[in-house]
């Protein structure tokens, strides 16, 4: 009993250096652990800023991802190409925004003591959040690969990415994601309430090897694959547009025009890649460098918040880059003009407006896509470029 009292006294003396910490007795009373007060009590300004930002991300991400699922389920013809991967990504992101994000706010407001008698909840949320993030990485990687095959090797797309194989790939994503997370249940890692992040999360300090596996393999790996695929897609667009402008040999600015159109066509791809890099690279670097848990609470809060943002931003990119989805959403909520709908659905009216030029205009459907330049048939190349430019919006 004397040892316990001495230890308690020493612990209380140390608390003079930091009034935010208190001593709790564990096990037999002789081992002491330091627990921080809720962030809302210790740093009210920082906590309020965090809660407001996370609350906005929560609402945007939950509503946005739910709308993607709803519109895709109700409206047929939305994103036929790669639709399964987009839905899988939306489900994974919804798990983060609708379940993990609210409990992040609870952790900041209530602190670790809220989970004292709910450790099962802490373990569940930590496991679910990491599994959903891994599944999102895999879904984004498959979606990127499908875009690359669709645009650069179109003849293979239907063989590799038909509906059945895409569904199987989505299921495999979830199974693989859980297998990557499972080591936290068997000692190679763990789940706990992180006092730097103020949330239930995987234990980044438990195993250096698992932390490196997550930061380098599970975050860095998809990043490298997506970078390679997007580079090859960008290269394909550039080469095709360059070949078109070679036909216009009298125009000295044709190469500049080809470059400008290539950049314009690739903006959505660039946005997707940059968002992933911005949201996840700081987190991967931080957890890899701070296994000893020496960095400040502010840094860990920021990088974790940034990583959670990714689940909310994905739906914004998808909505802003997909015209068909926006039209489907407008029809679903009843905001689309009935006059416009009847006009566009009437082939006679369309024919009158387009006139005779419609019969000579090249097709820009995915069926007419031919990714390679054909010198004998330059009109096919123009059709290919139009399809490349429009297919980003169709697939996103």
DRENDO-1510 file (C-alpha; in Angstrom, 1 decimal, always signed):
<recs>
REC; n; res; u; v; w
REC; 1; UNK; +0.0; +0.0; +0.0 .
REC; 2; UNK; +2.9; +2.3; +0.8 .
REC; 3; UNK; +4.4; +1.8; -2.7 .
REC; 4; UNK; +1.0; +2.7; -4.2 .
REC; 5; UNK; +0.8; +5.9; -2.2 .
REC; 6; UNK; +4.4; +6.9; -3.1 .
REC; 7; UNK; +3.7; +6.3; -6.8 .
REC; 8; UNK; +0.5; +8.3; -6.6 .
REC; 9; UNK; +2.3; +11.2; -4.9 .
REC; 10; UNK; +5.0; +11.2; -7.5 .
REC; 11; UNK; +2.4; +11.1; -10.2 .
REC; 12; UNK; +0.6; +14.1; -8.7 .
REC; 13; UNK; +3.8; +16.0; -8.5 .
REC; 14; UNK; +4.4; +15.5; -12.2 .
REC; 15; UNK; +0.9; +16.7; -12.9 .
REC; 16; UNK; +2.0; +20.2; -11.7 .
REC; 17; UNK; +3.9; +20.4; -15.0 .
REC; 18; UNK; +0.8; +19.6; -17.0 .
REC; 19; UNK; -2.5; +20.2; -15.3 .
REC; 20; UNK; -4.2; +18.4; -18.1 .
REC; 21; UNK; -3.1; +15.0; -16.9 .
REC; 22; UNK; -4.3; +12.8; -14.0 .
REC; 23; UNK; -3.2; +9.5; -12.5 .
REC; 24; UNK; -5.3; +6.4; -12.7 .
REC; 25; UNK; -4.6; +3.1; -10.9 .
REC; 26; UNK; -4.5; +0.0; -13.1 .
REC; 27; UNK; -4.4; -3.7; -12.3 .
REC; 28; UNK; -3.1; -4.2; -8.8 .
REC; 29; UNK; -2.8; -0.5; -8.0 .
REC; 30; UNK; +1.0; -0.3; -8.2 .
REC; 31; UNK; +1.1; +0.4; -12.0 .
REC; 32; UNK; +0.1; +3.9; -12.9 .
REC; 33; UNK; -1.0; +5.3; -16.3 .
REC; 34; UNK; -1.3; +8.9; -17.4 .
REC; 35; UNK; -4.6; +9.9; -19.0 .
REC; 36; UNK; -5.3; +13.3; -20.6 .
REC; 37; UNK; -8.5; +15.2; -20.0 .
REC; 38; UNK; -10.9; +15.7; -23.0 .
REC; 39; UNK; -9.5; +18.1; -25.5 .
REC; 40; UNK; -12.7; +20.2; -25.1 .
REC; 41; UNK; -11.7; +20.8; -21.5 .
REC; 42; UNK; -7.9; +21.2; -22.0 .
REC; 43; UNK; -7.8; +23.2; -25.2 .
REC; 44; UNK; -11.3; +24.5; -25.9 .
REC; 45; UNK; -10.4; +26.6; -28.9 .
REC; 46; UNK; -8.6; +23.8; -30.7 .
REC; 47; UNK; -11.4; +21.4; -29.9 .
REC; 48; UNK; -14.2; +23.7; -31.2 .
REC; 49; UNK; -12.3; +24.3; -34.4 .
REC; 50; UNK; -11.8; +20.5; -34.8 .
REC; 51; UNK; -15.5; +19.8; -34.1 .
REC; 52; UNK; -16.7; +22.4; -36.5 .
REC; 53; UNK; -14.5; +21.2; -39.4 .
REC; 54; UNK; -15.1; +17.5; -38.7 .
REC; 55; UNK; -18.9; +18.2; -38.4 .
REC; 56; UNK; -18.9; +19.9; -41.9 .
REC; 57; UNK; -16.9; +17.0; -43.3 .
REC; 58; UNK; -19.2; +14.5; -41.7 .
REC; 59; UNK; -22.4; +16.1; -43.2 .
REC; 60; UNK; -20.9; +16.6; -46.6 .
REC; 61; UNK; -19.4; +13.2; -46.8 .
REC; 62; UNK; -22.4; +11.3; -45.4 .
REC; 63; UNK; -24.9; +13.1; -47.6 .
REC; 64; UNK; -22.7; +13.1; -50.7 .
REC; 65; UNK; -21.9; +9.4; -50.5 .
REC; 66; UNK; -25.5; +8.4; -49.7 .
REC; 67; UNK; -26.6; +10.4; -52.7 .
REC; 68; UNK; -24.1; +8.6; -54.9 .
REC; 69; UNK; -25.5; +5.2; -53.8 .
REC; 70; UNK; -29.1; +6.4; -54.1 .
REC; 71; UNK; -28.8; +8.0; -57.6 .
REC; 72; UNK; -26.8; +5.0; -58.9 .
REC; 73; UNK; -29.4; +2.6; -57.6 .
REC; 74; UNK; -32.5; +4.5; -58.9 .
REC; 75; UNK; -31.2; +6.0; -62.1 .
REC; 76; UNK; -30.2; +3.5; -64.7 .
REC; 77; UNK; -27.4; +4.4; -67.2 .
REC; 78; UNK; -25.4; +6.4; -64.6 .
REC; 79; UNK; -21.7; +5.4; -65.0 .
REC; 80; UNK; -22.0; +2.0; -66.6 .
REC; 81; UNK; -18.3; +1.8; -66.9 .
REC; 82; UNK; -16.6; +1.3; -63.5 .
REC; 83; UNK; -19.9; +1.8; -61.7 .
REC; 84; UNK; -19.2; -1.0; -59.2 .
REC; 85; UNK; -15.9; +0.4; -58.0 .
REC; 86; UNK; -17.5; +3.8; -57.5 .
REC; 87; UNK; -20.3; +2.3; -55.5 .
REC; 88; UNK; -17.7; +0.3; -53.5 .
REC; 89; UNK; -15.7; +3.5; -52.8 .
REC; 90; UNK; -18.9; +5.3; -51.7 .
REC; 91; UNK; -19.8; +2.5; -49.3 .
REC; 92; UNK; -16.3; +2.6; -47.8 .
REC; 93; UNK; -16.3; +6.4; -47.5 .
REC; 94; UNK; -19.8; +6.3; -46.0 .
REC; 95; UNK; -18.5; +4.0; -43.2 .
REC; 96; UNK; -15.9; +6.6; -42.3 .
REC; 97; UNK; -18.1; +9.7; -42.6 .
REC; 98; UNK; -21.2; +8.2; -41.0 .
REC; 99; UNK; -19.7; +6.1; -38.2 .
REC; 100; UNK; -16.1; +7.0; -37.5 .
REC; 101; UNK; -16.3; +10.7; -37.9 .
REC; 102; UNK; -19.1; +11.2; -35.3 .
REC; 103; UNK; -17.1; +9.2; -32.7 .
REC; 104; UNK; -14.1; +11.3; -33.5 .
REC; 105; UNK; -16.1; +14.3; -32.3 .
REC; 106; UNK; -17.2; +12.3; -29.2 .
REC; 107; UNK; -13.6; +11.5; -28.5 .
REC; 108; UNK; -12.6; +15.1; -28.6 .
REC; 109; UNK; -15.6; +16.2; -26.5 .
REC; 110; UNK; -15.8; +13.4; -23.9 .
REC; 111; UNK; -12.3; +12.0; -23.9 .
REC; 112; UNK; -11.1; +8.5; -23.2 .
REC; 113; UNK; -13.3; +7.9; -20.2 .
REC; 114; UNK; -16.4; +7.8; -22.5 .
REC; 115; UNK; -15.1; +4.5; -23.8 .
REC; 116; UNK; -14.1; +3.0; -20.4 .
REC; 117; UNK; -17.1; +0.8; -20.3 .
REC; 118; UNK; -17.5; +0.6; -24.1 .
REC; 119; UNK; -14.1; -0.8; -25.2 .
REC; 120; UNK; -15.9; -3.1; -27.6 .
REC; 121; UNK; -17.2; +0.1; -29.4 .
REC; 122; UNK; -13.7; +1.5; -29.5 .
REC; 123; UNK; -12.3; -1.7; -31.0 .
REC; 124; UNK; -15.1; -1.9; -33.5 .
REC; 125; UNK; -14.8; +1.7; -34.7 .
REC; 126; UNK; -11.0; +1.5; -34.9 .
REC; 127; UNK; -11.2; -1.8; -36.9 .
REC; 128; UNK; -14.0; -0.6; -39.1 .
REC; 129; UNK; -12.4; +2.7; -39.9 .
REC; 130; UNK; -9.1; +1.2; -40.9 .
REC; 131; UNK; -10.8; -1.6; -43.0 .
REC; 132; UNK; -12.9; +1.0; -44.8 .
REC; 133; UNK; -9.9; +3.1; -45.5 .
REC; 134; UNK; -8.0; +0.1; -46.9 .
REC; 135; UNK; -11.0; -0.8; -49.0 .
REC; 136; UNK; -11.2; +2.8; -50.4 .
REC; 137; UNK; -7.5; +2.6; -51.4 .
REC; 138; UNK; -8.1; -0.7; -53.2 .
REC; 139; UNK; -11.3; +0.5; -54.9 .
REC; 140; UNK; -9.5; +3.7; -56.1 .
REC; 141; UNK; -6.7; +1.6; -57.4 .
REC; 142; UNK; -9.0; -0.7; -59.3 .
REC; 143; UNK; -11.0; +2.3; -60.6 .
REC; 144; UNK; -7.8; +3.8; -61.9 .
REC; 145; UNK; -6.7; +0.6; -63.5 .
REC; 146; UNK; -10.1; +0.2; -65.2 .
REC; 147; UNK; -9.8; +3.8; -66.6 .
REC; 148; UNK; -6.3; +3.0; -67.9 .
REC; 149; UNK; -7.5; -0.3; -69.6 .
REC; 150; UNK; -10.7; +1.5; -70.9 .
REC; 151; UNK; -8.8; +4.3; -72.5 .
REC; 152; UNK; -5.5; +2.7; -73.5 .
REC; 153; UNK; -6.4; -0.9; -74.1 .
REC; 154; UNK; -10.1; -0.7; -74.9 .
REC; 155; UNK; -10.2; -4.1; -76.5 .
REC; 156; UNK; -9.4; -5.8; -73.2 .
REC; 157; UNK; -11.8; -3.8; -71.0 .
REC; 158; UNK; -15.0; -6.0; -71.5 .
REC; 159; UNK; -13.0; -9.1; -70.8 .
REC; 160; UNK; -11.3; -7.9; -67.6 .
REC; 161; UNK; -14.0; -5.6; -66.2 .
REC; 162; UNK; -17.4; -7.1; -66.9 .
REC; 163; UNK; -20.1; -6.8; -64.3 .
REC; 164; UNK; -19.5; -10.2; -62.7 .
REC; 165; UNK; -15.7; -9.7; -62.4 .
REC; 166; UNK; -16.2; -6.2; -61.1 .
REC; 167; UNK; -18.5; -7.4; -58.3 .
REC; 168; UNK; -16.1; -10.1; -57.4 .
REC; 169; UNK; -13.3; -7.6; -57.3 .
REC; 170; UNK; -15.3; -5.4; -54.9 .
REC; 171; UNK; -16.0; -8.3; -52.6 .
REC; 172; UNK; -12.3; -9.2; -52.7 .
REC; 173; UNK; -11.5; -5.6; -51.8 .
REC; 174; UNK; -13.4; -5.8; -48.5 .
REC; 175; UNK; -12.0; -9.3; -47.6 .
REC; 176; UNK; -8.4; -8.1; -48.4 .
REC; 177; UNK; -8.9; -4.9; -46.5 .
REC; 178; UNK; -10.0; -6.8; -43.4 .
REC; 179; UNK; -7.1; -9.2; -43.7 .
REC; 180; UNK; -4.7; -6.3; -43.8 .
REC; 181; UNK; -6.4; -4.9; -40.6 .
REC; 182; UNK; -6.7; -8.3; -38.8 .
REC; 183; UNK; -3.1; -8.3; -37.5 .
REC; 184; UNK; -4.3; -5.6; -35.0 .
REC; 185; UNK; -6.4; -8.4; -33.3 .
REC; 186; UNK; -3.5; -10.8; -33.0 .
REC; 187; UNK; -0.7; -8.7; -31.5 .
REC; 188; UNK; +0.9; -7.2; -34.7 .
REC; 189; UNK; -0.5; -3.8; -33.9 .
REC; 190; UNK; -3.6; -3.1; -31.8 .
REC; 191; UNK; -6.6; -0.9; -31.2 .
REC; 192; UNK; -6.7; +1.9; -28.5 .
REC; 193; UNK; -7.8; +5.4; -27.7 .
REC; 194; UNK; -5.0; +7.5; -29.1 .
REC; 195; UNK; -4.4; +10.5; -26.8 .
REC; 196; UNK; -2.7; +12.5; -29.5 .
REC; 197; UNK; -5.6; +12.0; -32.0 .
REC; 198; UNK; -8.3; +11.9; -29.3 .
REC; 199; UNK; -10.1; +9.0; -31.1 .
REC; 200; UNK; -10.3; +5.2; -31.2 .
REC; 201; UNK; -7.8; +4.1; -33.8 .
REC; 202; UNK; -5.3; +1.5; -34.7 .
REC; 203; UNK; -2.2; +1.5; -32.4 .
REC; 204; UNK; +0.5; +3.2; -34.6 .
REC; 205; UNK; +3.1; +2.8; -31.7 .
REC; 206; UNK; +2.6; -0.9; -31.1 .
REC; 207; UNK; +4.7; -2.3; -33.9 .
REC; 208; UNK; +7.2; -0.5; -36.1 .
REC; 209; UNK; +7.0; -3.2; -38.8 .
REC; 210; UNK; +3.2; -3.0; -39.0 .
REC; 211; UNK; +3.3; +0.8; -39.0 .
REC; 212; UNK; +5.7; +0.7; -42.0 .
REC; 213; UNK; +3.5; -1.8; -43.7 .
REC; 214; UNK; +0.6; +0.5; -43.5 .
REC; 215; UNK; +2.4; +3.8; -44.4 .
REC; 216; UNK; +4.6; +2.4; -47.2 .
REC; 217; UNK; +2.7; -0.6; -48.5 .
REC; 218; UNK; -1.0; +0.2; -48.0 .
REC; 219; UNK; -0.8; +3.9; -48.6 .
REC; 220; UNK; +2.3; +4.3; -50.7 .
REC; 221; UNK; +1.6; +1.3; -52.9 .
REC; 222; UNK; -1.8; +2.5; -54.3 .
REC; 223; UNK; -0.3; +6.0; -54.7 .
REC; 224; UNK; +2.5; +4.7; -56.9 .
REC; 225; UNK; +0.1; +2.5; -59.0 .
REC; 226; UNK; -2.3; +5.4; -59.5 .
REC; 227; UNK; +0.6; +7.8; -60.4 .
REC; 228; UNK; +1.8; +5.4; -63.1 .
REC; 229; UNK; -1.7; +4.8; -64.6 .
REC; 230; UNK; -2.5; +8.5; -64.7 .
REC; 231; UNK; +0.8; +9.3; -66.3 .
REC; 232; UNK; +0.1; +6.7; -69.0 .
REC; 233; UNK; -3.4; +8.0; -69.6 .
REC; 234; UNK; -2.1; +11.6; -69.8 .
REC; 235; UNK; +0.5; +10.4; -72.3 .
REC; 236; UNK; -2.2; +8.6; -74.4 .
REC; 237; UNK; -4.3; +11.8; -74.5 .
REC; 238; UNK; -1.3; +13.9; -75.5 .
REC; 239; UNK; -0.2; +11.6; -78.3 .
REC; 240; UNK; -3.6; +11.4; -79.7 .
REC; 241; UNK; -4.3; +15.1; -79.7 .
REC; 242; UNK; -0.8; +15.8; -81.0 .
REC; 243; UNK; -1.5; +13.5; -84.0 .
REC; 244; UNK; -4.7; +15.4; -84.7 .
REC; 245; UNK; -3.0; +18.8; -84.8 .
REC; 246; UNK; -0.3; +17.4; -87.0 .
REC; 247; UNK; -3.0; +17.4; -89.7 .
REC; 248; UNK; -3.2; +21.1; -89.4 .
REC; 249; UNK; +0.3; +21.8; -90.6 .
REC; 250; UNK; -0.4; +25.4; -91.5 .
REC; 251; UNK; -1.1; +26.4; -87.9 .
REC; 252; UNK; +2.2; +27.2; -86.1 .
REC; 253; UNK; +0.5; +27.0; -82.7 .
REC; 254; UNK; -0.9; +23.5; -83.1 .
REC; 255; UNK; +1.4; +21.9; -80.5 .
REC; 256; UNK; +0.5; +24.5; -77.9 .
REC; 257; UNK; -3.2; +23.9; -78.6 .
REC; 258; UNK; -2.6; +20.1; -78.3 .
REC; 259; UNK; -0.9; +20.6; -75.0 .
REC; 260; UNK; -3.7; +22.9; -73.7 .
REC; 261; UNK; -6.4; +20.5; -74.6 .
REC; 262; UNK; -4.5; +17.6; -73.0 .
REC; 263; UNK; -4.2; +19.5; -69.8 .
REC; 264; UNK; -7.9; +20.4; -69.9 .
REC; 265; UNK; -8.9; +16.8; -70.5 .
REC; 266; UNK; -6.7; +15.6; -67.7 .
REC; 267; UNK; -7.8; +18.0; -65.0 .
REC; 268; UNK; -10.2; +15.6; -63.3 .
REC; 269; UNK; -7.6; +12.9; -63.2 .
REC; 270; UNK; -5.1; +15.3; -61.8 .
REC; 271; UNK; -7.6; +16.4; -59.2 .
REC; 272; UNK; -8.2; +12.8; -58.0 .
REC; 273; UNK; -4.6; +12.1; -57.7 .
REC; 274; UNK; -3.6; +15.4; -56.0 .
REC; 275; UNK; -6.5; +15.0; -53.4 .
REC; 276; UNK; -5.2; +11.5; -52.5 .
REC; 277; UNK; -1.7; +12.8; -52.2 .
REC; 278; UNK; -2.6; +15.8; -50.1 .
REC; 279; UNK; -4.9; +13.8; -47.8 .
REC; 280; UNK; -2.9; +10.7; -47.1 .
REC; 281; UNK; +0.8; +11.6; -47.6 .
REC; 282; UNK; +1.1; +13.7; -44.5 .
REC; 283; UNK; -0.5; +11.0; -42.4 .
REC; 284; UNK; +1.7; +8.2; -43.9 .
REC; 285; UNK; +4.8; +10.3; -43.2 .
REC; 286; UNK; +3.8; +11.2; -39.7 .
REC; 287; UNK; +2.9; +7.7; -38.4 .
REC; 288; UNK; +6.1; +6.4; -40.0 .
REC; 289; UNK; +8.4; +9.0; -38.4 .
REC; 290; UNK; +6.6; +9.2; -35.0 .
REC; 291; UNK; +6.4; +5.6; -33.8 .
REC; 292; UNK; +7.9; +6.9; -30.4 .
REC; 293; UNK; +4.9; +9.3; -30.2 .
REC; 294; UNK; +7.0; +12.5; -29.7 .
REC; 295; UNK; +5.1; +14.8; -32.1 .
REC; 296; UNK; +2.5; +17.2; -30.7 .
REC; 297; UNK; -1.2; +16.7; -30.4 .
REC; 298; UNK; -1.9; +19.4; -33.0 .
REC; 299; UNK; +0.2; +17.7; -35.7 .
REC; 300; UNK; -1.5; +14.3; -35.1 .
REC; 301; UNK; -5.0; +15.9; -35.0 .
REC; 302; UNK; -4.3; +17.8; -38.3 .
REC; 303; UNK; -2.9; +14.8; -40.3 .
REC; 304; UNK; -5.7; +12.5; -39.1 .
REC; 305; UNK; -8.4; +15.1; -39.9 .
REC; 306; UNK; -6.8; +15.5; -43.3 .
REC; 307; UNK; -6.9; +11.8; -43.9 .
REC; 308; UNK; -10.6; +11.6; -42.9 .
REC; 309; UNK; -11.3; +14.5; -45.3 .
REC; 310; UNK; -10.6; +12.1; -48.2 .
REC; 311; UNK; -13.8; +10.2; -47.6 .
REC; 312; UNK; -15.7; +13.5; -47.8 .
REC; 313; UNK; -13.9; +15.0; -50.8 .
REC; 314; UNK; -14.3; +11.9; -53.0 .
REC; 315; UNK; -18.0; +12.4; -53.5 .
REC; 316; UNK; -17.5; +16.1; -54.3 .
REC; 317; UNK; -15.0; +15.2; -57.1 .
REC; 318; UNK; -17.4; +12.6; -58.4 .
REC; 319; UNK; -20.4; +14.9; -58.4 .
REC; 320; UNK; -18.6; +17.8; -60.0 .
REC; 321; UNK; -16.9; +15.7; -62.7 .
REC; 322; UNK; -19.9; +13.6; -63.8 .
REC; 323; UNK; -22.5; +15.4; -65.8 .
REC; 324; UNK; -24.8; +12.3; -66.0 .
REC; 325; UNK; -24.8; +12.0; -62.3 .
REC; 326; UNK; -25.7; +15.7; -61.8 .
REC; 327; UNK; -28.6; +15.3; -64.3 .
REC; 328; UNK; -29.7; +12.1; -62.6 .
REC; 329; UNK; -29.6; +13.9; -59.2 .
REC; 330; UNK; -31.7; +16.8; -60.5 .
REC; 331; UNK; -34.3; +14.4; -62.0 .
REC; 332; UNK; -34.4; +12.5; -58.7 .
REC; 333; UNK; -35.1; +15.5; -56.5 .
REC; 334; UNK; -37.4; +16.9; -59.1 .
REC; 335; UNK; -35.4; +20.0; -59.9 .
REC; 336; UNK; -34.9; +19.3; -63.6 .
REC; 337; UNK; -37.1; +21.3; -66.1 .
REC; 338; UNK; -39.8; +19.1; -67.6 .
REC; 339; UNK; -39.6; +21.2; -70.7 .
REC; 340; UNK; -35.9; +20.6; -71.1 .
REC; 341; UNK; -36.5; +16.9; -70.6 .
REC; 342; UNK; -39.2; +16.6; -73.2 .
REC; 343; UNK; -37.1; +18.7; -75.6 .
REC; 344; UNK; -34.0; +16.5; -75.3 .
REC; 345; UNK; -36.1; +13.3; -75.5 .
REC; 346; UNK; -37.7; +14.4; -78.8 .
REC; 347; UNK; -35.5; +13.3; -81.8 .
REC; 348; UNK; -37.5; +15.4; -84.2 .
REC; 349; UNK; -36.8; +18.6; -82.2 .
REC; 350; UNK; -33.1; +17.6; -81.9 .
REC; 351; UNK; -32.8; +17.0; -85.6 .
REC; 352; UNK; -34.3; +20.4; -86.4 .
REC; 353; UNK; -31.7; +22.1; -84.1 .
REC; 354; UNK; -28.7; +20.1; -85.3 .
REC; 355; UNK; -29.7; +20.3; -89.0 .
REC; 356; UNK; -27.8; +18.4; -91.6 .
REC; 357; UNK; -24.5; +18.6; -89.7 .
REC; 358; UNK; -25.6; +15.8; -87.4 .
REC; 359; UNK; -25.2; +13.3; -90.1 .
REC; 360; UNK; -21.6; +14.1; -90.7 .
REC; 361; UNK; -20.5; +14.6; -87.0 .
REC; 362; UNK; -18.2; +11.9; -85.7 .
REC; 363; UNK; -19.6; +9.6; -83.0 .
REC; 364; UNK; -18.3; +10.1; -79.5 .
REC; 365; UNK; -19.7; +7.0; -77.9 .
REC; 366; UNK; -17.5; +4.5; -76.0 .
REC; 367; UNK; -18.2; +1.9; -78.8 .
REC; 368; UNK; -16.4; +4.1; -81.3 .
REC; 369; UNK; -13.4; +4.5; -79.2 .
REC; 370; UNK; -10.1; +3.7; -80.9 .
REC; 371; UNK; -7.1; +4.8; -78.8 .
REC; 372; UNK; -4.5; +4.6; -81.6 .
REC; 373; UNK; -4.1; +7.1; -84.4 .
REC; 374; UNK; -4.9; +6.0; -87.8 .
REC; 375; UNK; -3.4; +8.0; -90.6 .
REC; 376; UNK; -5.7; +6.5; -93.2 .
REC; 377; UNK; -8.8; +7.5; -91.3 .
REC; 378; UNK; -8.1; +10.8; -89.4 .
REC; 379; UNK; -11.8; +11.2; -88.6 .
REC; 380; UNK; -11.5; +8.2; -86.3 .
REC; 381; UNK; -8.7; +9.9; -84.4 .
REC; 382; UNK; -10.9; +12.9; -83.8 .
REC; 383; UNK; -13.7; +10.6; -82.6 .
REC; 384; UNK; -11.1; +8.9; -80.3 .
REC; 385; UNK; -10.1; +12.2; -78.7 .
REC; 386; UNK; -13.6; +13.3; -78.2 .
REC; 387; UNK; -14.3; +10.0; -76.5 .
REC; 388; UNK; -11.2; +10.3; -74.4 .
REC; 389; UNK; -12.2; +13.7; -73.2 .
REC; 390; UNK; -15.8; +12.8; -72.5 .
REC; 391; UNK; -15.1; +9.4; -70.9 .
REC; 392; UNK; -13.5; +10.9; -67.9 .
REC; 393; UNK; -16.8; +12.6; -67.0 .
REC; 394; UNK; -18.7; +9.4; -67.8 .
REC; 395; UNK; -16.5; +7.1; -65.7 .
REC; 396; UNK; -15.6; +9.4; -62.7 .
</recs>
